[in-house]
Amino acid sequence: MAALPNRAPREEVQFIPNQSVTVALKYAQPKLIAGQYGERYLFTLVDNRVMFLSPEVAGQIAELGVNVRENFSITMRWDGQRESPRTWEVARVIGEQPNGTMVVPSSPSPAVQSSDGARGVTPKPPAAAAAATQRGSALVDEANALVDAYAAVLDRALRQYEGRVKPEEVRALLISSYIQRSKFAA
């Protein structure tokens, strides 16, 4: 039997406190690794580096819905005190992505300047505004409930099933359940 060639270890991403690191995933799913630091997720990056992250940070990446080859940033926040907790921030990188998509920052509500110089939101007719607000509010409430449900189910899947149930599968199950519930409610 032929021996496998020796493979050089890949460079590991080092997270320096309070400095963002921009990365892009090579594969959609990380590998769950059990080691001296407990369970960690191994992510392979497009530049062939690797990073090891806790299940909580891996969950943030999954919740963000990052695609392969899409740039995003990870920042470890820490004040340098030994007893202080470290928090992690995962965010999309604004601008053109290698996969051809564009990430744009969210914009504030459009504002107009009145004759007295004050700035305010563009006015709507009262009846139309009330109806739109009521419809929009119900839609926003329902969407928020779905996001909360997805987050809860994803968190349970990551914690209880240790990554064996993938975020895409959780999403598909939630969508199917929502559609079925809507059909039977009518």
C-alpha positions as CSV (number, residue, x, y, z in Angstrom):
1,M,0.0,0.0,0.0
2,A,1.4,3.4,-1.0
3,A,2.2,5.9,1.7
4,L,0.3,9.2,1.7
5,P,2.5,12.2,0.9
6,N,3.3,14.5,3.8
7,R,1.1,17.5,3.7
8,A,2.4,20.7,5.2
9,P,0.2,22.2,7.9
10,R,-2.0,25.0,6.8
11,E,-1.7,28.5,8.2
12,E,-4.2,29.2,11.0
13,V,-5.9,32.5,11.2
14,Q,-4.8,34.4,14.3
15,F,-7.4,36.7,15.9
16,I,-5.9,39.8,17.4
17,P,-8.2,41.5,20.0
18,N,-10.3,44.3,18.5
19,Q,-9.0,43.9,14.9
20,S,-11.2,42.7,12.2
21,V,-10.1,39.8,10.0
22,T,-11.6,39.5,6.6
23,V,-12.1,35.9,5.4
24,A,-14.0,33.9,2.7
25,L,-15.1,30.3,3.1
26,K,-13.9,27.6,0.7
27,Y,-16.6,25.2,1.7
28,A,-20.2,25.7,2.9
29,Q,-19.9,23.5,5.9
30,P,-17.2,23.4,8.6
31,K,-15.9,20.2,10.2
32,L,-16.5,19.6,13.9
33,I,-13.3,18.8,15.7
34,A,-12.8,17.6,19.2
35,G,-9.5,18.6,20.8
36,Q,-7.7,20.0,23.8
37,Y,-9.9,23.1,23.7
38,G,-13.2,21.2,23.5
39,E,-15.4,21.1,20.4
40,R,-14.4,23.6,17.7
41,Y,-15.4,24.1,14.1
42,L,-12.7,23.9,11.5
43,F,-13.3,26.3,8.6
44,T,-11.2,26.1,5.4
45,L,-10.8,29.4,3.6
46,V,-10.4,30.2,-0.1
47,D,-6.7,31.2,0.5
48,N,-6.2,27.7,2.1
49,R,-5.8,29.0,5.6
50,V,-7.9,27.5,8.3
51,M,-9.6,28.9,11.4
52,F,-11.0,27.1,14.5
53,L,-14.1,28.7,16.1
54,S,-16.4,27.8,18.9
55,P,-19.9,26.5,18.2
56,E,-21.3,30.0,19.2
57,V,-19.2,31.8,16.6
58,A,-19.9,29.1,14.0
59,G,-23.6,29.7,14.7
60,Q,-23.2,33.4,14.1
61,I,-21.7,32.7,10.7
62,A,-24.5,30.3,9.9
63,E,-27.1,32.8,11.0
64,L,-25.5,35.5,8.8
65,G,-26.0,33.1,5.8
66,V,-22.5,33.6,4.5
67,N,-22.0,31.9,1.1
68,V,-18.7,30.3,-0.1
69,R,-16.3,32.9,-1.5
70,E,-18.2,35.7,0.1
71,N,-16.1,38.1,2.2
72,F,-17.1,38.6,5.8
73,S,-15.3,39.8,8.8
74,I,-14.7,38.4,12.3
75,T,-13.7,40.5,15.2
76,M,-12.7,39.3,18.6
77,R,-13.6,42.0,21.2
78,W,-11.6,42.0,24.4
79,D,-10.4,44.7,26.8
80,G,-7.2,42.8,27.6
81,Q,-8.1,42.0,31.2
82,R,-7.5,38.4,32.1
83,E,-11.0,37.9,33.7
84,S,-12.9,39.8,31.0
85,P,-15.0,37.9,28.5
86,R,-14.2,37.8,24.8
87,T,-17.0,38.5,22.5
88,W,-17.1,37.8,18.8
89,E,-18.7,39.9,16.0
90,V,-19.4,38.4,12.6
91,A,-20.4,40.8,9.8
92,R,-20.6,41.0,6.0
93,V,-18.0,43.1,4.2
94,I,-19.6,46.1,2.4
95,G,-18.8,46.1,-1.4
96,E,-18.4,43.8,-4.3
97,Q,-18.0,40.1,-3.4
98,P,-15.9,37.6,-5.3
99,N,-19.1,35.7,-6.2
100,G,-20.4,38.7,-8.1
101,T,-22.9,39.9,-5.6
102,M,-22.8,43.3,-3.9
103,V,-23.3,44.0,-0.2
104,V,-24.6,47.4,0.5
105,P,-25.0,49.2,3.8
106,S,-28.5,49.7,5.1
107,S,-29.8,53.2,4.5
108,P,-31.8,55.4,7.0
109,S,-35.3,56.4,6.2
110,P,-35.5,59.1,3.5
111,A,-35.9,62.5,5.1
112,V,-37.1,65.8,3.7
113,Q,-36.3,69.3,4.9
114,S,-39.4,71.4,5.8
115,S,-39.7,75.2,5.2
116,D,-38.6,75.8,8.9
117,G,-35.4,73.9,8.4
118,A,-36.3,70.9,10.4
119,R,-35.7,67.4,9.0
120,G,-38.3,64.8,9.1
121,V,-39.6,61.6,7.4
122,T,-41.5,62.1,4.2
123,P,-45.2,62.5,5.1
124,K,-47.9,60.1,3.8
125,P,-51.6,60.8,3.7
126,P,-53.1,59.8,7.1
127,A,-55.5,57.0,6.0
128,A,-52.9,55.4,3.6
129,A,-50.2,55.7,6.2
130,A,-52.3,54.0,8.8
131,A,-53.2,51.1,6.5
132,A,-49.6,50.7,5.3
133,T,-48.3,50.8,8.9
134,Q,-50.8,48.2,10.0
135,R,-50.0,45.8,7.0
136,G,-46.3,46.5,7.4
137,S,-46.4,46.0,11.1
138,A,-48.1,42.6,10.8
139,L,-45.6,41.6,8.1
140,V,-42.7,42.7,10.2
141,D,-44.0,40.9,13.3
142,E,-44.5,37.7,11.3
143,A,-41.0,37.9,9.7
144,N,-39.4,38.6,13.1
145,A,-41.2,35.6,14.6
146,L,-39.8,33.4,11.7
147,V,-36.3,34.8,12.3
148,D,-36.7,34.0,16.0
149,A,-37.9,30.5,15.3
150,Y,-35.1,29.9,12.9
151,A,-32.5,31.1,15.4
152,A,-33.9,28.9,18.1
153,V,-34.1,25.8,16.0
154,L,-30.6,26.4,14.5
155,D,-29.2,27.0,18.0
156,R,-30.7,23.7,19.2
157,A,-29.5,21.9,16.1
158,L,-25.9,23.2,16.6
159,R,-25.8,22.5,20.4
160,Q,-27.7,19.2,20.7
161,Y,-26.7,17.6,17.4
162,E,-23.2,19.0,17.3
163,G,-23.3,20.1,13.7
164,R,-24.8,16.9,12.3
165,V,-27.9,18.9,11.3
166,K,-26.7,21.6,8.9
167,P,-28.1,25.2,8.8
168,E,-29.5,24.7,5.3
169,E,-31.4,21.6,6.5
170,V,-32.8,23.6,9.5
171,R,-33.9,26.4,7.0
172,A,-35.5,23.9,4.7
173,L,-37.4,22.2,7.5
174,L,-38.6,25.6,8.9
175,I,-39.8,26.7,5.5
176,S,-41.6,23.4,4.8
177,S,-43.3,23.6,8.2
178,Y,-44.3,27.2,7.7
179,I,-45.8,26.4,4.3
180,Q,-47.7,23.4,5.6
181,R,-49.0,25.4,8.5
182,S,-50.2,28.1,6.2
183,K,-52.0,25.6,4.0
184,F,-53.9,24.0,6.9
185,A,-54.7,27.4,8.5
186,A,-56.7,28.6,5.4
